[in-house]
Amino acid sequence: MLAMESLTQYAVKYGLQALVAIGIFVAGSLGARWAGNLMQQALERQTLEPPVRMLLVRIVKIVVLLFTAVIALEALGVPIAPLVAGIGVAGVGIGLAMQGVLSNVMAGLSIIFTKPYKVGEHISLLGVHGDVVMIDIFSTILMHPDHSRIVIPNRKVVGEILHNFGTIRQLHFTVDVSYKTDLNQALAIVREIVENHSHVLKDPQAVIGVSRLGQPAITIAVEPWTKVVHYGSLQGELSKAIVERFRAAQIEFPSPPQAVSAR
């Protein structure tokens, strides 16, 4: 009979504490969601990158949940001071084990805030290049011209030499013509083709001119500007148009030098 009374007292005492702790945690979860939504609405009015907004919203939710968890544990009668000390010691060990992840996060924040490149720009670093399609907290994802994806950990980006082409690029290719060619006519044809192509930008202006007097040809340099998305196909289209127009105008291409065999 005495045992039943003691059991009932414990059930009433700790059961009530458990219900209060559960209620606090549920209220805290709802509060964390509400605070996160409020922060999301406030940040949408600011000019911040999506990863920054996502990170700040998550931080707000985590802080509210941690604060709620501490209050709930205190309501259960759990000593908070030793628990906090234990969490601190565990946090040091976890931090040492996750140095790579944390360095990626810090580098990601540095990239997001300093903005050395943006989504849609073409960059080259660490021996690879491509269009930036995503920047998140841990990595940067590039789309290579062959449509493969390149995932670069953010810690590899910070501190490296980075070539940012922006959203436009300049083509560099040449056309060889024979020394009998009327250069004014040839240059006029090339300039007309380049300027009338829909994917060639008017500004910056294309550079077209004689770049080399070689043997057995005169070399014409063709250097137009285009958007990154058209960079891969433009050279082939211009080269085809130049060949067709040169043939129609009877402009000769140089013959390759013939090898003389010894007898």
C-alpha positions as CSV (number, residue, x, y, z in Angstrom):
1,M,0.0,0.0,0.0
2,L,2.9,2.4,0.9
3,A,4.6,1.5,-2.4
4,M,1.5,2.4,-4.4
5,E,1.2,5.7,-2.7
6,S,4.9,6.5,-3.4
7,L,4.5,5.5,-7.0
8,T,1.4,7.6,-7.4
9,Q,3.3,10.6,-5.9
10,Y,6.2,10.2,-8.3
11,A,3.8,9.8,-11.2
12,V,1.9,12.9,-10.3
13,K,5.1,15.0,-9.6
14,Y,7.2,13.9,-12.6
15,G,4.3,13.3,-14.9
16,L,3.2,16.9,-14.4
17,Q,6.8,18.1,-15.0
18,A,7.0,16.0,-18.2
19,L,3.7,17.5,-19.5
20,V,4.9,21.0,-18.8
21,A,8.2,20.3,-20.6
22,I,6.5,18.8,-23.6
23,G,4.1,21.8,-23.7
24,I,7.1,24.2,-23.5
25,F,8.9,22.4,-26.3
26,V,5.8,22.3,-28.6
27,A,5.2,26.0,-28.0
28,G,8.9,26.6,-28.7
29,S,8.7,24.7,-32.0
30,L,5.8,26.7,-33.1
31,G,7.6,29.9,-32.0
32,A,10.7,28.9,-34.0
33,R,8.6,28.4,-37.1
34,W,6.9,31.7,-36.6
35,A,10.2,33.5,-36.0
36,G,11.7,31.8,-39.1
37,N,8.8,32.9,-41.3
38,L,9.0,36.5,-39.9
39,M,12.7,36.6,-40.6
40,Q,12.2,35.2,-44.1
41,Q,9.6,38.0,-44.9
42,A,12.0,40.6,-43.5
43,L,15.0,39.3,-45.5
44,E,13.0,39.1,-48.8
45,R,12.9,42.9,-48.8
46,Q,16.7,43.0,-48.6
47,T,19.2,42.6,-51.4
48,L,20.7,39.3,-50.1
49,E,21.7,36.2,-51.9
50,P,19.3,33.2,-51.3
51,P,21.9,31.2,-49.4
52,V,22.4,34.0,-46.9
53,R,18.6,34.3,-46.4
54,M,18.3,30.6,-45.9
55,L,21.3,30.5,-43.4
56,L,19.9,33.4,-41.3
57,V,16.4,31.9,-41.1
58,R,17.9,28.6,-40.0
59,I,20.0,30.3,-37.4
60,V,17.0,32.0,-35.9
61,K,15.0,28.8,-35.8
62,I,17.9,26.9,-34.1
63,V,18.4,29.6,-31.5
64,V,14.7,29.6,-30.6
65,L,14.7,25.8,-30.4
66,L,17.8,25.7,-28.2
67,F,16.4,28.3,-25.9
68,T,13.2,26.3,-25.7
69,A,15.0,23.0,-25.0
70,V,16.9,24.6,-22.1
71,I,13.7,25.8,-20.5
72,A,12.0,22.4,-21.1
73,L,14.9,20.6,-19.5
74,E,14.9,23.0,-16.5
75,A,11.1,22.3,-16.1
76,L,12.0,18.6,-15.9
77,G,14.4,19.3,-13.1
78,V,17.5,18.6,-15.1
79,P,20.6,20.6,-13.8
80,I,21.4,23.0,-16.6
81,A,25.0,24.1,-15.6
82,P,26.6,20.6,-15.9
83,L,24.6,20.0,-19.1
84,V,25.9,23.2,-20.7
85,A,29.5,22.4,-19.7
86,G,29.1,18.9,-21.2
87,I,27.8,20.3,-24.4
88,G,30.7,22.8,-24.6
89,V,33.2,19.9,-24.3
90,A,31.4,17.9,-26.9
91,G,31.2,20.9,-29.1
92,V,35.0,21.3,-29.1
93,G,35.4,17.6,-30.1
94,I,32.8,17.9,-32.9
95,G,34.4,21.1,-34.1
96,L,37.8,19.4,-34.4
97,A,36.2,16.5,-36.2
98,M,34.4,18.8,-38.7
99,Q,37.1,21.3,-39.5
100,G,36.7,20.7,-43.2
101,V,32.9,21.3,-43.1
102,L,33.3,24.4,-40.9
103,S,36.0,25.8,-43.2
104,N,33.6,25.3,-46.2
105,V,30.9,27.2,-44.3
106,M,33.1,30.1,-43.4
107,A,34.5,30.3,-47.0
108,G,30.9,30.1,-48.3
109,L,29.9,33.0,-46.2
110,S,32.9,35.0,-47.3
111,I,32.0,34.3,-51.0
112,I,28.4,35.2,-50.5
113,F,29.1,38.5,-48.8
114,T,32.2,39.6,-50.8
115,K,30.6,38.4,-54.2
116,P,33.8,37.6,-56.2
117,Y,31.4,36.0,-58.7
118,K,27.6,35.6,-59.1
119,V,25.3,33.0,-60.6
120,G,25.3,33.2,-64.4
121,E,29.0,34.4,-64.7
122,H,31.8,32.4,-66.2
123,I,34.8,31.8,-64.0
124,S,38.0,29.9,-64.2
125,L,40.0,28.7,-61.2
126,L,42.0,25.6,-60.0
127,G,42.4,24.5,-63.6
128,V,38.7,24.2,-64.3
129,H,36.2,26.6,-65.8
130,G,32.4,26.9,-66.3
131,D,29.3,28.9,-65.7
132,V,28.3,29.4,-62.1
133,V,24.9,27.8,-61.6
134,M,24.7,27.6,-57.8
135,I,26.5,29.1,-54.7
136,D,25.6,27.6,-51.4
137,I,27.2,27.5,-47.9
138,F,29.3,24.4,-48.6
139,S,30.2,24.5,-52.3
140,T,30.1,26.3,-55.7
141,I,28.7,24.4,-58.7
142,L,29.8,25.2,-62.2
143,M,28.3,24.0,-65.5
144,H,31.1,23.0,-67.9
145,P,30.7,23.7,-71.7
146,D,30.3,19.9,-72.1
147,H,27.3,20.1,-69.7
148,S,29.0,18.3,-66.9
149,R,28.8,19.7,-63.4
150,I,31.9,20.8,-61.4
151,V,31.4,20.9,-57.6
152,I,34.1,23.0,-55.9
153,P,34.3,23.0,-52.1
154,N,34.2,26.7,-51.0
155,R,37.4,26.4,-49.0
156,K,39.3,25.6,-52.2
157,V,38.0,28.9,-53.7
158,V,39.0,31.4,-51.1
159,G,42.6,32.5,-51.4
160,E,43.0,31.2,-55.0
161,I,43.6,33.2,-58.1
162,L,40.1,33.5,-59.8
163,H,39.5,34.6,-63.4
164,N,35.9,36.0,-63.6
165,F,34.8,36.5,-67.2
166,G,31.4,37.9,-66.1
167,T,28.5,37.3,-68.4
168,I,30.3,38.0,-71.7
169,R,33.4,36.6,-73.4
170,Q,35.6,37.5,-76.3
171,L,36.3,35.0,-79.1
172,H,39.8,34.8,-80.5
173,F,40.3,33.0,-83.8
174,T,42.1,33.7,-87.1
175,V,41.5,33.3,-90.8
176,D,44.4,32.9,-93.3
177,V,44.3,34.3,-96.8
178,S,46.8,34.3,-99.6
179,Y,49.1,37.2,-100.4
180,K,47.1,37.8,-103.6
181,T,44.0,38.7,-101.6
182,D,42.5,42.2,-101.7
183,L,42.8,42.8,-98.0
184,N,40.3,45.7,-97.9
185,Q,37.7,43.4,-99.5
186,A,38.5,40.5,-97.2
187,L,38.3,42.7,-94.0
188,A,35.1,44.3,-95.2
189,I,33.5,40.8,-95.7
190,V,34.6,39.6,-92.3
191,R,33.4,42.8,-90.6
192,E,30.0,42.6,-92.3
193,I,29.5,39.0,-91.2
194,V,30.5,39.7,-87.6
195,E,28.5,42.8,-87.2
196,N,25.3,41.3,-88.7
197,H,25.4,38.2,-86.6
198,S,22.7,38.2,-83.9
199,H,24.9,36.8,-81.2
200,V,27.7,39.3,-81.6
201,L,27.5,42.2,-79.2
202,K,27.7,45.8,-80.5
203,D,29.4,46.9,-77.3
204,P,32.2,46.1,-76.7
205,Q,33.1,46.4,-80.4
206,A,34.6,43.5,-82.3
207,V,38.3,43.7,-83.1
208,I,39.1,42.7,-86.7
209,G,42.4,43.3,-88.5
210,V,45.6,41.8,-89.9
211,S,47.5,40.2,-87.1
212,R,50.4,38.4,-88.8
213,L,52.4,38.3,-92.1
214,G,53.5,34.8,-92.2
215,Q,54.5,32.2,-94.8
216,P,52.5,31.3,-96.9
217,A,49.6,33.4,-95.6
218,I,48.3,36.6,-94.2
219,T,46.5,36.1,-90.9
220,I,43.3,38.0,-90.1
221,A,42.4,38.1,-86.4
222,V,38.6,38.0,-85.6
223,E,37.8,38.9,-82.0
224,P,34.1,39.6,-81.4
225,W,32.3,39.7,-78.0
226,T,29.3,37.5,-77.1
227,K,27.3,36.4,-74.2
228,V,28.6,33.4,-72.3
229,V,25.7,31.2,-73.4
230,H,26.6,31.7,-77.1
231,Y,30.4,31.4,-76.7
232,G,30.6,27.7,-77.6
233,S,28.7,27.9,-80.9
234,L,29.6,31.3,-82.2
235,Q,33.0,30.6,-83.6
236,G,31.8,27.7,-85.7
237,E,28.9,29.8,-87.1
238,L,31.2,32.7,-88.0
239,S,33.9,30.5,-89.5
240,K,31.3,28.8,-91.8
241,A,29.9,32.1,-93.0
242,I,33.4,33.5,-93.7
243,V,34.4,30.4,-95.7
244,E,31.2,30.6,-97.8
245,R,31.5,34.4,-98.5
246,F,35.2,34.1,-99.3
247,R,34.5,31.3,-101.9
248,A,31.7,33.4,-103.4
249,A,34.0,36.4,-103.7
250,Q,36.8,34.1,-105.1
251,I,39.1,35.0,-102.2
252,E,41.8,32.4,-102.1
253,F,42.9,30.5,-99.0
254,P,46.7,29.7,-98.9
255,S,47.7,26.2,-100.0
256,P,49.7,24.2,-97.4
257,P,53.4,24.0,-98.2
258,Q,54.3,21.0,-100.2
259,A,57.0,18.7,-98.7
260,V,59.9,18.1,-101.1
261,S,61.2,14.6,-101.0
262,A,64.9,14.0,-101.4
263,R,66.1,11.8,-104.2
